[in-house]
Amino acid sequence: MLCLGMVLMAGLWAQSNNELYAREDAGRGIYNTLKDSKNIDFSADDVQFWCGTGSNQSVVIVAWDDMDDPTALVWGVRWNGNDATALDLLDSIAAHDSRFTFNFEYSLISNVEYVENGDTLSSPTNYWCFNYNGSFGLYTYDNQAVDSGDVIEMSGSCSFDMTSATAAIDPNHTEPIVPDTNSIAADDILTWYGSGESEVVIAVNWADSCLAWGVRFNDSITLQAAMDSIACADYRFSYVPGSWGISDILYHDYAGTNMALAVPSEGYNYWWCNLNGSSSQMGYDAQMLFDGDFVKWGDASIGIVIDTAWGYPSEMAWNTTITPIDVIVAGPFCGAAGSEGASAVSYTDSRIKGWAATCTLELGPSDITNPSSSTVSYGTANDAVGPVTGNNLEVVSLGDGGMATLTFEHPIANGEGFDFAIFENSFNDNFLELAFVEVSTDGERFVRFPATSLTATCDVLGEYGSVDPTFIDNLAGKYRSGFGTPFDLAQLSDSTGIDLDSIMYVRVVDVIGTNDPAYATYDQYGNMVMDPYPTNGNSCGFDLDGVAVLNWKYSQPVGIDNALAGKVQLFPNPANNVVMCTVEGNGQHVAAIYSTNGQLMLQQTFNGRQVSLGTADMADGMYILRIDGQAQRLVVKH
């Protein structure tokens, strides 16, 4: 017994020596042969509680083997770098598991305790010995270097006579946590933004889904610039800058999938960035990226592993499968006129009940960035009233930010389906000049339809730029010449200050399709609305061709036989190819011919006291002629 005591004292002296010997030194004499192999065999695959994150990992076995009921518990520790010690492993366990405590003083470990549910594991003696990979440790805890795969086995009795141990369980997790080994190769990325010879991959984890994008560039790029490159080109991706970092990363595909920050836990309401397997050491606006870098984002409230060694989350890990984001081939909205599901309204559509009767213009400049540029001058207000003729030159251009306010013979009503449609003169399905649309009952309070634009904002489109109609919604100008963009008043049901069954005014406001914040216009989500820009000249901006009414507040006229008696003369009546209308007063008037079932056959605005209306294309029968809200019968007979 005396000899054994002397051996143990010699071993403790050796483990308290402050000199860090080279790892290749396997130890000498009795200190290395006291226990030539560990008795507890515990695989890293059986670890249930991993502390920390990183590419290195070790197993730590703590045995209270000098108690009446010996107990051994096992933790795993992960870290990065190549300068970890046995003491670092114990510090990491204590930092992640509050049930485990110990005292380190004069290079010795004592007072090793584990308290759970009121039960305490505590050695009756102090100064714990340890085995290193099955051999008695020759150095102190703070001088014993460890590598990935090493095993540290501690003993309260220094006898190492236990043969089994139990995996410690993380009370915050019901399942074992596996290391943050998730990655994705650049060759697997489907969507790349930017150009250049260098590439980085950026993955974002929302717990249930983890998506990855690729960014190309030359030389180097900041993380912020890389994320901006994705955000400006991919309408599904956006992020919210915080006071010192990123407070949220969003994914919205406008087809039902929306992902954002989970409910914050432990007061952390921001995202953490992992760069090449380690926590990023700089803010996202200063962190430089180089060819081959791999960036992963995750927030601290989604159940990921958090290393709080410095008192706040500094490392993160997750196990969600990383999926490369799909290439965008089309937006979430309906496509060009004639395509499946398109809402385009032809100017000959039988649903059209009437057209705008008057138009007031507030024209914009030909170049809003140039204070000396002239106001646009193509067309007049009369080109925006009455029926669309199919001649796409008979339009009025609004200029940058210009607007047109139109009125109608009867109020537009919120009926079944779409209620009115606005026509522009685009010569194809992609050269789309756009405008916001607003409505009013009294001409004072206007409400704008909630427009959406998902066109990439990285660069201006240029004078002949292209817009994909599947990327825009509730913007006038979505369709080519001859087809109107329809609007449904039901979308404004929550608005105040307007009567949806008595819309007297429709306002069309030109979009300024630049990405310059000083002049840009924005949709309901804060996206810049892009369209061909700049388009300098006297015909720039939205080209208004007409506004058709699909539903209006209208009833069949009563007493029409005498309604215009003495106020208008029709000749001839019955009419063959033309009918001449003469009214009493000068000024502007609106004449319209309807079938007996209310379908508009012809509408024309005129000044003065006389107008000629063509009836050659009308079938024989009875019609109703309305002028300034009054009605009279008209018979057509060929």
C-alpha positions as CSV (number, residue, x, y, z in Angstrom):
1,M,0.0,0.0,0.0
2,L,2.8,2.4,0.8
3,C,4.4,1.7,-2.6
4,L,1.0,2.3,-4.4
5,G,0.6,5.6,-2.5
6,M,4.1,6.7,-3.5
7,V,3.2,5.9,-7.2
8,L,0.0,7.9,-7.0
9,M,1.8,10.9,-5.5
10,A,4.4,10.7,-8.2
11,G,1.6,10.6,-10.9
12,L,-0.1,13.7,-9.4
13,W,3.3,15.5,-9.3
14,A,3.8,14.7,-13.0
15,Q,0.3,16.0,-13.9
16,S,1.0,19.2,-12.0
17,N,4.3,19.9,-13.8
18,N,3.9,23.1,-15.8
19,E,6.3,22.1,-18.6
20,L,4.5,21.2,-21.8
21,Y,6.4,18.3,-23.4
22,A,6.1,17.5,-27.1
23,R,3.2,15.2,-27.8
24,E,5.5,12.7,-29.5
25,D,7.0,12.0,-26.0
26,A,5.0,8.9,-24.9
27,G,6.0,9.3,-21.3
28,R,8.5,7.2,-19.2
29,G,8.6,4.7,-16.4
30,I,5.9,4.0,-13.9
31,Y,3.9,7.1,-14.8
32,N,3.1,5.6,-18.1
33,T,2.6,2.1,-17.0
34,L,0.4,2.7,-14.0
35,K,-2.6,2.2,-16.3
36,D,-1.5,1.2,-19.7
37,S,-5.1,1.2,-21.1
38,K,-8.4,2.8,-20.4
39,N,-11.1,0.5,-19.1
40,I,-14.1,2.5,-20.3
41,D,-14.6,2.2,-24.1
42,F,-16.9,4.9,-25.3
43,S,-17.3,5.9,-28.9
44,A,-17.9,9.4,-30.2
45,D,-20.9,7.9,-32.1
46,D,-22.5,7.2,-28.7
47,V,-22.1,10.8,-27.3
48,Q,-25.5,12.5,-26.7
49,F,-24.3,16.0,-25.5
50,W,-21.8,17.8,-27.7
51,C,-20.4,21.1,-26.4
52,G,-19.2,23.8,-28.8
53,T,-18.9,23.6,-32.5
54,G,-16.0,23.0,-34.9
55,S,-14.3,20.5,-37.1
56,N,-12.3,18.9,-34.2
57,Q,-14.0,16.6,-31.6
58,S,-12.9,14.8,-28.4
59,V,-14.7,12.5,-25.8
60,V,-14.4,13.4,-22.1
61,I,-15.3,10.7,-19.5
62,V,-15.7,11.8,-15.9
63,A,-15.8,8.9,-13.3
64,W,-16.8,9.4,-9.7
65,D,-15.3,5.9,-9.0
66,D,-14.5,6.5,-5.3
67,M,-18.2,6.6,-4.2
68,D,-20.4,3.8,-2.8
69,D,-22.3,3.9,-6.1
70,P,-19.6,4.7,-8.8
71,T,-20.9,6.7,-11.7
72,A,-19.3,7.8,-15.0
73,L,-20.7,10.4,-17.4
74,V,-19.6,11.2,-20.9
75,W,-19.6,14.5,-22.9
76,G,-18.3,15.4,-26.3
77,V,-16.5,18.6,-27.1
78,R,-16.0,20.2,-30.5
79,W,-13.7,23.1,-31.4
80,N,-11.6,24.7,-34.2
81,G,-7.9,25.3,-34.2
82,N,-4.9,23.3,-33.0
83,D,-4.0,24.6,-29.6
84,A,-6.7,23.1,-27.3
85,T,-5.8,21.5,-24.0
86,A,-7.6,19.1,-21.6
87,L,-8.5,22.1,-19.5
88,D,-10.2,23.8,-22.5
89,L,-12.3,20.7,-22.9
90,L,-13.5,20.8,-19.3
91,D,-14.1,24.6,-19.6
92,S,-16.3,24.0,-22.6
93,I,-18.4,21.3,-20.8
94,A,-18.9,23.6,-17.8
95,A,-19.9,26.5,-20.2
96,H,-22.5,24.4,-21.9
97,D,-23.8,22.2,-19.1
98,S,-24.5,24.2,-15.9
99,R,-24.9,20.9,-14.0
100,F,-21.1,20.3,-14.2
101,T,-18.6,22.3,-12.1
102,F,-15.0,21.9,-11.0
103,N,-12.2,23.8,-9.5
104,F,-8.8,24.4,-11.1
105,E,-6.0,25.7,-8.9
106,Y,-2.2,25.2,-8.9
107,S,-2.5,23.1,-12.1
108,L,-4.8,20.6,-10.3
109,I,-8.4,19.7,-10.7
110,S,-10.6,19.3,-7.6
111,N,-14.2,19.6,-6.4
112,V,-15.7,18.0,-9.5
113,E,-19.4,17.9,-9.1
114,Y,-22.5,17.2,-11.1
115,V,-25.9,18.3,-9.7
116,E,-29.2,17.3,-11.3
117,N,-32.7,17.3,-9.7
118,G,-31.2,17.7,-6.3
119,D,-28.8,14.8,-6.6
120,T,-25.1,15.5,-6.4
121,L,-22.2,13.5,-7.7
122,S,-19.1,14.6,-5.7
123,S,-15.8,12.8,-4.9
124,P,-14.9,12.5,-1.2
125,T,-11.3,13.1,-2.2
126,N,-9.7,15.8,-4.4
127,Y,-7.0,16.1,-7.1
128,W,-8.4,14.1,-10.0
129,C,-6.1,12.1,-12.2
130,F,-6.7,11.6,-15.9
131,N,-5.9,9.1,-18.7
132,Y,-5.0,10.5,-22.1
133,N,-6.0,8.0,-24.9
134,G,-5.8,5.1,-22.5
135,S,-2.4,6.0,-20.9
136,F,-1.8,7.8,-17.6
137,G,-1.5,11.5,-18.3
138,L,2.0,13.0,-17.6
139,Y,1.2,16.6,-17.9
140,T,-1.2,19.0,-16.2
141,Y,-4.7,19.6,-17.5
142,D,-3.7,23.1,-18.8
143,N,-0.5,21.6,-20.5
144,Q,-2.0,18.5,-22.0
145,A,-2.5,19.3,-25.7
146,V,-5.4,17.4,-27.4
147,D,-6.1,16.6,-31.0
148,S,-9.3,15.7,-32.7
149,G,-10.3,12.1,-31.8
150,D,-8.5,12.1,-28.4
151,V,-10.2,10.7,-25.3
152,I,-9.7,12.2,-21.8
153,E,-10.8,9.9,-18.9
154,M,-10.9,11.5,-15.4
155,S,-11.0,9.5,-12.2
156,G,-11.7,10.7,-8.7
157,S,-9.8,7.7,-7.2
158,C,-7.0,7.7,-9.8
159,S,-7.5,3.9,-10.1
160,F,-9.5,3.9,-13.4
161,D,-11.3,0.7,-12.6
162,M,-14.7,1.4,-14.0
163,T,-15.7,-0.4,-17.2
164,S,-18.9,1.4,-18.3
165,A,-20.2,5.0,-18.5
166,T,-23.5,6.8,-19.3
167,A,-23.8,9.5,-21.9
168,A,-24.8,12.9,-20.4
169,I,-28.0,14.2,-22.0
170,D,-28.5,17.9,-23.0
171,P,-31.7,18.9,-21.2
172,N,-32.4,21.3,-24.1
173,H,-32.4,18.6,-26.7
174,T,-34.3,15.3,-26.9
175,E,-32.2,14.0,-29.8
176,P,-28.4,13.8,-30.1
177,I,-26.9,16.7,-31.9
178,V,-24.6,15.9,-34.8
179,P,-21.8,18.1,-35.8
180,D,-22.1,21.0,-38.2
181,T,-20.7,19.2,-41.2
182,N,-23.3,20.3,-43.6
183,S,-21.9,21.7,-46.8
184,I,-22.7,22.0,-50.5
185,A,-20.2,22.0,-53.4
186,A,-20.1,24.9,-55.8
187,D,-20.7,22.4,-58.6
188,D,-24.1,21.7,-57.1
189,I,-25.3,25.3,-57.1
190,L,-28.0,26.0,-59.7
191,T,-28.3,29.7,-59.5
192,W,-25.4,32.1,-59.8
193,Y,-25.5,35.9,-59.7
194,G,-22.9,38.3,-60.7
195,S,-19.9,37.6,-63.0
196,G,-16.2,37.0,-62.7
197,E,-13.7,34.2,-62.1
198,S,-14.2,33.9,-58.3
199,E,-17.1,32.1,-56.6
200,V,-18.6,31.9,-53.2
201,V,-21.6,30.0,-51.9
202,I,-24.0,31.6,-49.4
203,A,-26.4,29.3,-47.5
204,V,-29.3,30.5,-45.3
205,N,-30.9,28.2,-42.7
206,W,-34.5,28.7,-41.5
207,A,-34.5,25.5,-39.5
208,D,-37.0,23.6,-41.7
209,S,-35.3,24.7,-44.9
210,C,-31.7,25.7,-45.8
211,L,-31.2,27.3,-49.3
212,A,-28.0,28.1,-51.1
213,W,-27.1,30.7,-53.8
214,G,-23.9,31.3,-55.7
215,V,-22.2,34.7,-56.3
216,R,-19.5,35.3,-58.9
217,F,-17.0,38.2,-58.9
218,N,-13.4,39.2,-59.5
219,D,-10.7,39.3,-56.9
220,S,-12.6,39.9,-53.7
221,I,-16.0,41.2,-52.4
222,T,-17.6,42.1,-49.1
223,L,-20.2,39.8,-47.7
224,Q,-22.7,42.7,-47.9
225,A,-22.0,43.2,-51.6
226,A,-22.4,39.5,-52.2
227,M,-25.8,39.5,-50.4
228,D,-26.9,42.6,-52.3
229,S,-26.0,40.9,-55.5
230,I,-28.5,38.1,-54.6
231,A,-31.1,40.5,-53.3
232,C,-31.2,42.7,-56.4
233,A,-31.4,39.8,-58.8
234,D,-33.6,37.3,-56.9
235,Y,-37.0,38.7,-55.8
236,R,-37.3,35.8,-53.3
237,F,-34.3,36.9,-51.2
238,S,-34.0,40.0,-49.0
239,Y,-32.5,40.9,-45.7
240,V,-33.0,43.5,-43.0
241,P,-29.8,45.3,-41.7
242,G,-29.7,45.7,-37.9
243,S,-27.8,48.1,-35.6
244,W,-24.6,46.1,-36.0
245,G,-25.5,43.1,-38.0
246,I,-28.4,41.5,-39.8
247,S,-31.6,41.3,-37.9
248,D,-33.5,39.1,-40.4
249,I,-33.1,37.3,-43.7
250,L,-36.3,36.7,-45.7
251,Y,-37.5,34.3,-48.4
252,H,-40.8,35.1,-50.1
253,D,-41.7,33.4,-53.4
254,Y,-45.1,35.1,-53.7
255,A,-46.6,31.6,-54.2
256,G,-47.3,30.7,-50.5
257,T,-43.8,30.2,-49.1
258,N,-42.6,32.8,-46.6
259,M,-39.6,32.3,-44.3
260,A,-38.3,34.8,-41.8
261,L,-36.7,34.9,-38.3
262,A,-38.2,32.6,-35.8
263,V,-39.5,34.0,-32.5
264,P,-36.4,35.3,-30.8
265,S,-35.2,33.3,-27.8
266,E,-32.9,34.4,-25.0
267,G,-33.1,38.0,-26.2
268,Y,-31.2,37.3,-29.5
269,N,-32.9,38.9,-32.5
270,Y,-30.2,38.7,-35.1
271,W,-28.5,36.2,-37.4
272,W,-25.0,34.6,-37.0
273,C,-22.6,34.2,-39.8
274,N,-20.3,31.1,-40.2
275,L,-17.5,31.6,-42.6
276,N,-15.6,28.4,-43.8
277,G,-16.6,26.5,-40.6
278,S,-15.9,29.2,-38.1
279,S,-17.7,32.2,-36.7
280,S,-17.1,35.3,-38.9
281,Q,-14.9,37.7,-37.0
282,M,-16.1,40.9,-38.8
283,G,-19.4,42.7,-39.5
284,Y,-21.1,41.6,-42.7
285,D,-20.3,45.0,-44.3
286,A,-16.6,44.6,-43.6
287,Q,-16.1,40.9,-44.0
288,M,-14.1,40.2,-47.2
289,L,-14.9,37.1,-49.3
290,F,-12.5,35.3,-51.6
291,D,-12.7,32.6,-54.2
292,G,-14.0,29.3,-52.7
293,D,-15.4,30.8,-49.5
294,F,-18.5,29.2,-48.0
295,V,-20.9,31.3,-45.9
296,K,-23.7,30.0,-43.7
297,W,-26.3,32.1,-42.0
298,G,-28.6,31.0,-39.1
299,D,-30.5,32.7,-36.3
300,A,-30.1,32.0,-32.6
301,S,-33.7,31.0,-32.1
302,I,-34.2,28.1,-34.3
303,G,-32.7,25.3,-32.1
304,I,-29.2,25.3,-33.6
305,V,-26.1,24.6,-31.4
306,I,-24.8,27.8,-29.9
307,D,-21.4,28.2,-28.3
308,T,-21.6,30.9,-25.6
309,A,-18.0,30.7,-24.4
310,W,-17.9,34.5,-24.4
311,G,-21.3,35.0,-22.8
312,Y,-23.2,35.4,-26.1
313,P,-23.7,33.2,-29.2
314,S,-20.4,33.0,-31.0
315,E,-20.7,29.7,-33.0
316,M,-23.6,28.0,-34.5
317,A,-24.3,24.7,-36.2
318,W,-27.3,23.1,-37.8
319,N,-28.2,19.8,-39.5
320,T,-30.8,21.0,-42.0
321,T,-30.1,19.7,-45.5
322,I,-28.7,22.4,-47.8
323,T,-30.7,22.7,-51.0
324,P,-29.5,24.7,-54.0
325,I,-32.1,27.4,-54.9
326,D,-33.9,26.8,-58.2
327,V,-33.2,29.0,-61.3
328,I,-36.0,31.5,-61.8
329,V,-37.6,30.8,-65.2
330,A,-40.7,32.9,-64.6
331,G,-42.4,35.0,-62.0
332,P,-45.5,34.0,-59.9
333,F,-48.0,36.0,-61.9
334,C,-49.9,35.4,-65.1
335,G,-48.1,35.9,-68.4
336,A,-48.6,37.8,-71.7
337,A,-51.8,38.3,-73.5
338,G,-52.9,35.0,-75.0
339,S,-51.0,32.8,-72.6
340,E,-52.6,30.4,-70.2
341,G,-54.3,32.2,-67.3
342,A,-53.6,35.7,-68.7
343,S,-56.1,38.3,-67.5
344,A,-55.7,40.6,-70.6
345,V,-58.9,42.3,-71.9
346,S,-59.1,42.8,-75.6
347,Y,-60.4,46.2,-76.8
348,T,-63.1,44.4,-78.6
349,D,-64.2,42.3,-75.5
350,S,-68.0,42.0,-75.3
351,R,-67.7,42.7,-71.5
352,I,-66.8,46.3,-72.1
353,K,-69.8,48.6,-71.1
354,G,-68.2,52.0,-71.7
355,W,-65.1,54.1,-71.9
356,A,-63.6,57.1,-70.2
357,A,-65.5,60.3,-71.0
358,T,-63.0,63.0,-70.0
359,C,-59.3,63.2,-69.2
360,T,-57.2,65.7,-67.3
361,L,-53.4,65.6,-67.6
362,E,-50.5,66.5,-65.4
363,L,-47.7,65.7,-67.7
364,G,-44.1,64.9,-66.5
365,P,-40.7,65.8,-68.0
366,S,-39.0,63.8,-70.7
367,D,-36.0,63.3,-68.3
368,I,-36.8,63.7,-64.6
369,T,-33.1,63.8,-63.7
370,N,-32.6,66.8,-65.9
371,P,-34.3,70.0,-64.4
372,S,-34.1,71.7,-67.8
373,S,-35.8,68.9,-69.7
374,S,-39.0,69.7,-71.5
375,T,-42.5,68.4,-70.7
376,V,-43.6,65.6,-73.0
377,S,-45.9,66.6,-75.8
378,Y,-47.0,63.5,-77.6
379,G,-50.8,63.2,-77.9
380,T,-53.6,65.0,-76.2
381,A,-56.2,64.3,-73.5
382,N,-58.7,63.3,-76.3
383,D,-56.5,60.4,-77.2
384,A,-57.2,58.8,-73.8
385,V,-61.1,59.1,-74.0
386,G,-63.5,57.0,-75.9
387,P,-63.0,53.5,-77.3
388,V,-59.5,52.1,-78.2
389,T,-59.4,51.9,-82.0
390,G,-56.5,49.5,-82.4
391,N,-54.3,52.3,-83.8
392,N,-51.4,52.4,-81.2
393,L,-50.3,55.8,-82.3
394,E,-53.5,57.5,-81.0
395,V,-52.2,57.7,-77.4
396,V,-51.1,60.4,-74.9
397,S,-47.7,60.1,-73.3
398,L,-47.5,60.9,-69.6
399,G,-43.7,61.6,-69.2
400,D,-41.6,60.6,-66.1
401,G,-44.0,60.5,-63.2
402,G,-46.8,62.2,-65.1
403,M,-50.5,61.3,-64.5
404,A,-53.9,61.3,-66.1
405,T,-57.2,61.5,-64.3
406,L,-60.2,60.1,-66.1
407,T,-64.0,60.4,-65.5
408,F,-66.9,58.4,-66.8
409,E,-70.5,58.7,-67.9
410,H,-71.6,56.5,-65.1
411,P,-69.8,55.5,-61.8
412,I,-67.7,52.3,-62.0
413,A,-69.1,49.7,-59.6
414,N,-67.5,46.7,-57.7
415,G,-69.2,44.0,-59.7
416,E,-68.4,40.4,-60.5
417,G,-64.7,39.9,-61.5
418,F,-62.7,42.8,-63.0
419,D,-64.3,46.2,-63.1
420,F,-62.2,48.2,-65.5
421,A,-59.2,47.9,-67.8
422,I,-56.4,50.3,-68.8
423,F,-54.8,50.1,-72.2
424,E,-51.2,51.0,-73.2
425,N,-49.6,50.8,-76.7
426,S,-46.6,48.5,-76.2
427,F,-45.6,47.0,-79.5
428,N,-44.7,43.6,-78.0
429,D,-45.1,41.5,-74.8
430,N,-42.0,42.6,-73.1
431,F,-41.4,46.3,-73.9
432,L,-43.8,47.3,-71.1
433,E,-44.1,50.8,-69.8
434,L,-45.9,50.7,-66.5
435,A,-48.1,52.9,-64.3
436,F,-49.7,52.8,-60.9
437,V,-53.5,52.9,-60.8
438,E,-55.6,54.8,-58.3
439,V,-59.4,55.4,-57.9
440,S,-61.6,57.9,-56.2
441,T,-65.2,58.6,-55.5
442,D,-65.0,62.4,-54.9
443,G,-61.8,63.3,-56.8
444,E,-60.1,64.2,-53.5
445,R,-59.3,60.9,-51.7
446,F,-57.5,58.5,-54.1
447,V,-56.6,54.9,-53.2
448,R,-53.8,53.0,-55.0
449,F,-54.1,49.4,-56.1
450,P,-51.5,47.3,-54.3
451,A,-48.9,46.8,-57.1
452,T,-46.1,44.3,-57.2
453,S,-42.9,44.4,-59.2
454,L,-40.3,41.6,-59.0
455,T,-38.1,42.6,-61.9
456,A,-34.3,42.6,-61.0
457,T,-33.1,45.9,-59.7
458,C,-29.3,45.5,-60.2
459,D,-29.2,47.6,-63.3
460,V,-31.6,50.0,-65.1
461,L,-33.2,48.4,-68.1
462,G,-32.3,51.0,-70.7
463,E,-34.5,52.6,-73.4
464,Y,-35.5,49.3,-74.9
465,G,-35.4,47.2,-71.8
466,S,-37.4,44.1,-71.3
467,V,-40.0,43.3,-68.6
468,D,-41.4,39.8,-68.0
469,P,-45.1,40.2,-67.4
470,T,-45.0,37.2,-65.0
471,F,-43.0,39.5,-62.6
472,I,-45.6,42.3,-62.3
473,D,-49.1,42.5,-60.9
474,N,-51.6,45.3,-60.6
475,L,-49.6,47.7,-62.8
476,A,-51.1,49.2,-65.9
477,G,-49.2,48.4,-69.0
478,K,-48.7,44.7,-68.3
479,Y,-50.1,43.8,-71.8
480,R,-49.2,44.7,-75.3
481,S,-51.2,47.1,-77.5
482,G,-54.9,46.2,-77.9
483,F,-55.1,44.4,-74.6
484,G,-56.0,46.2,-71.3
485,T,-54.7,45.4,-67.8
486,P,-57.9,44.7,-65.7
487,F,-58.4,45.8,-62.1
488,D,-60.8,44.5,-59.5
489,L,-62.2,47.0,-57.0
490,A,-62.7,44.2,-54.5
491,Q,-59.0,44.4,-53.8
492,L,-59.6,47.7,-52.1
493,S,-62.4,46.5,-49.8
494,D,-60.4,47.5,-46.7
495,S,-59.9,51.1,-48.0
496,T,-61.6,54.1,-46.4
497,G,-62.8,57.3,-48.0
498,I,-64.1,55.7,-51.2
499,D,-67.4,54.0,-52.3
500,L,-66.5,50.9,-54.3
501,D,-69.9,51.0,-56.0
502,S,-69.5,54.6,-57.1
503,I,-66.0,55.2,-58.5
504,M,-66.0,58.4,-60.6
505,Y,-62.3,58.9,-61.1
506,V,-59.5,56.6,-62.3
507,R,-55.9,58.0,-62.1
508,V,-53.0,56.6,-64.0
509,V,-49.5,57.5,-62.6
510,D,-46.4,56.8,-64.7
511,V,-43.7,54.6,-63.1
512,I,-40.1,55.9,-63.1
513,G,-38.3,52.7,-63.8
514,T,-34.9,53.7,-62.3
515,N,-33.0,52.1,-59.4
516,D,-31.7,55.5,-58.3
517,P,-33.3,56.0,-54.8
518,A,-33.6,59.7,-55.5
519,Y,-36.2,59.1,-58.3
520,A,-37.3,55.4,-58.0
521,T,-40.9,54.4,-57.4
522,Y,-41.8,51.5,-55.2
523,D,-44.4,48.8,-55.0
524,Q,-46.4,47.6,-52.0
525,Y,-43.5,45.6,-50.6
526,G,-40.9,48.3,-51.0
527,N,-39.4,46.9,-54.2
528,M,-38.3,49.3,-56.8
529,V,-40.5,49.2,-59.9
530,M,-38.4,48.8,-63.0
531,D,-39.5,49.5,-66.6
532,P,-37.7,50.8,-69.7
533,Y,-35.6,53.7,-68.5
534,P,-34.4,56.2,-69.5
535,T,-36.7,56.9,-72.5
536,N,-35.9,60.5,-73.2
537,G,-38.1,62.3,-75.8
538,N,-41.5,63.9,-76.2
539,S,-43.2,60.5,-76.0
540,C,-41.5,59.0,-72.9
541,G,-43.3,57.4,-70.0
542,F,-46.6,55.6,-70.0
543,D,-48.6,55.9,-73.2
544,L,-52.3,55.9,-72.3
545,D,-54.6,54.5,-75.0
546,G,-57.9,54.3,-73.1
547,V,-59.8,53.1,-70.0
548,A,-62.7,50.6,-70.5
549,V,-65.5,50.0,-68.0
550,L,-66.5,46.4,-67.3
551,N,-68.9,47.0,-64.4
552,W,-70.7,50.2,-63.7
553,K,-73.5,51.6,-61.7
554,Y,-76.1,51.7,-64.5
555,S,-79.8,50.9,-65.0
556,Q,-81.9,50.8,-68.2
557,P,-83.2,54.3,-69.0
558,V,-86.8,55.2,-68.1
559,G,-88.9,57.4,-70.3
560,I,-86.3,57.6,-73.0
561,D,-88.9,58.6,-75.7
562,N,-89.1,62.1,-74.5
563,A,-85.8,62.4,-72.5
564,L,-84.1,64.4,-75.2
565,A,-87.1,66.1,-76.8
566,G,-86.2,69.6,-77.8
567,K,-82.5,69.0,-76.8
568,V,-81.1,66.8,-79.6
569,Q,-82.0,65.9,-83.2
570,L,-81.2,62.6,-84.8
571,F,-81.1,62.4,-88.6
572,P,-81.8,60.1,-90.2
573,N,-83.7,57.9,-87.8
574,P,-83.9,55.0,-88.8
575,A,-80.2,55.3,-89.8
576,N,-78.3,53.3,-92.4
577,N,-74.6,53.9,-92.3
578,V,-74.5,57.1,-90.2
579,V,-76.6,59.1,-87.8
580,M,-76.1,62.9,-87.3
581,C,-76.7,64.2,-83.8
582,T,-77.3,67.9,-83.1
583,V,-77.4,69.2,-79.5
584,E,-78.5,72.5,-78.1
585,G,-75.3,73.8,-76.2
586,N,-71.7,74.2,-77.1
587,G,-68.9,72.6,-75.1
588,Q,-67.7,69.0,-74.7
589,H,-70.2,66.2,-75.0
590,V,-70.1,62.4,-74.9
591,A,-72.3,60.4,-77.3
592,A,-72.7,56.7,-76.9
593,I,-74.8,54.0,-78.6
594,Y,-75.9,50.9,-76.7
595,S,-77.7,47.7,-77.6
596,T,-81.0,47.1,-75.7
597,N,-79.1,44.7,-73.4
598,G,-76.7,47.4,-72.3
599,Q,-73.6,46.5,-74.5
600,L,-71.7,49.6,-75.7
601,M,-71.5,49.7,-79.5
602,L,-69.9,53.0,-80.0
603,Q,-68.7,56.0,-77.9
604,Q,-67.4,59.3,-79.1
605,T,-66.4,62.6,-77.3
606,F,-67.0,65.8,-79.3
607,N,-66.9,69.5,-79.0
608,G,-69.6,71.9,-80.3
609,R,-73.1,71.1,-81.2
610,Q,-72.9,68.3,-83.8
611,V,-71.4,64.9,-84.2
612,S,-71.6,62.2,-86.8
613,L,-71.8,58.6,-85.6
614,G,-71.1,55.6,-87.8
615,T,-73.7,52.8,-87.7
616,A,-72.6,50.8,-90.8
617,D,-71.3,47.9,-88.7
618,M,-74.4,47.6,-86.5
619,A,-77.0,45.0,-87.1
620,D,-80.6,46.1,-87.9
621,G,-82.6,46.7,-84.8
622,M,-83.3,49.0,-81.8
623,Y,-80.5,50.9,-80.0
624,I,-80.2,53.5,-77.3
625,L,-78.4,56.7,-78.0
626,R,-77.1,58.5,-74.9
627,I,-75.7,62.1,-74.8
628,D,-74.6,63.6,-71.5
629,G,-76.5,61.1,-69.5
630,Q,-79.8,61.4,-71.4
631,A,-81.2,58.7,-73.7
632,Q,-83.3,58.4,-76.9
633,R,-84.2,55.5,-79.1
634,L,-82.3,54.9,-82.4
635,V,-83.3,52.5,-85.1
636,V,-80.7,51.1,-87.5
637,K,-81.9,49.7,-90.8
638,H,-79.7,48.8,-93.8
